[in-house]
């Protein structure tokens, strides 16, 4: 695992509380992505893992 991977994981862990509270920029981005993916699955660009 590279240093960049570790930083990415750390940032996502910090963002969890904002995502759970459904507030902040990251939550808005994820909500928008989810809505677009539901409306048109061909526009999905993030892999579900």
Backbone torsions as a table, in degrees:
resi	resn	phi	psi	omega
1	UNK	NA	129.2	-178.0
2	UNK	-81.8	168.3	178.0
3	UNK	-61.5	-37.9	178.7
4	UNK	-63.4	-39.7	177.6
5	UNK	-62.5	-42.2	179.5
6	UNK	-63.8	-41.1	178.3
7	UNK	-64.5	-39.9	-179.7
8	UNK	-64.2	-44.1	179.1
9	UNK	-63.0	-43.8	179.7
10	UNK	-61.2	-42.6	179.9
11	UNK	-64.8	-40.0	179.0
12	UNK	-67.0	-36.6	176.9
13	UNK	-63.4	-41.8	178.7
14	UNK	-65.6	-31.4	-176.5
15	UNK	-78.5	-14.5	-175.3
16	UNK	-53.9	-44.7	-176.9
17	UNK	-63.7	-35.4	177.8
18	UNK	-70.5	-37.0	178.6
19	UNK	-66.8	-43.3	178.4
20	UNK	-61.4	-40.1	179.7
21	UNK	-77.5	-9.5	178.7
22	UNK	60.1	43.5	177.8
23	UNK	-137.0	163.7	-179.9
24	UNK	92.1	168.1	-175.2
25	UNK	-63.2	-42.4	-178.1
26	UNK	-64.1	-41.2	178.4
27	UNK	-62.6	-40.5	178.7
28	UNK	-64.1	-41.3	178.6
29	UNK	-62.6	-47.4	-178.5
30	UNK	-65.2	-38.6	177.8
31	UNK	-64.6	-41.6	178.3
32	UNK	-63.9	-45.8	178.6
33	UNK	-59.5	-44.4	-179.0
34	UNK	-61.8	-42.2	-179.8
35	UNK	-64.9	-44.3	179.5
36	UNK	-64.6	-42.2	-179.7
37	UNK	-64.0	-34.8	178.3
38	UNK	-69.4	-41.5	-177.8
39	UNK	-71.5	-38.0	-176.8
40	UNK	-144.2	91.0	-176.4
41	UNK	-57.4	-22.7	-179.9
42	UNK	-70.7	-15.2	-179.4
43	UNK	-90.7	3.5	178.5
44	UNK	-68.9	131.8	179.3
45	UNK	-126.4	-7.0	175.0
46	UNK	-100.1	133.6	178.9
47	UNK	-75.2	135.0	174.9
48	UNK	-83.0	122.7	-177.7
49	UNK	-123.4	NA	NA
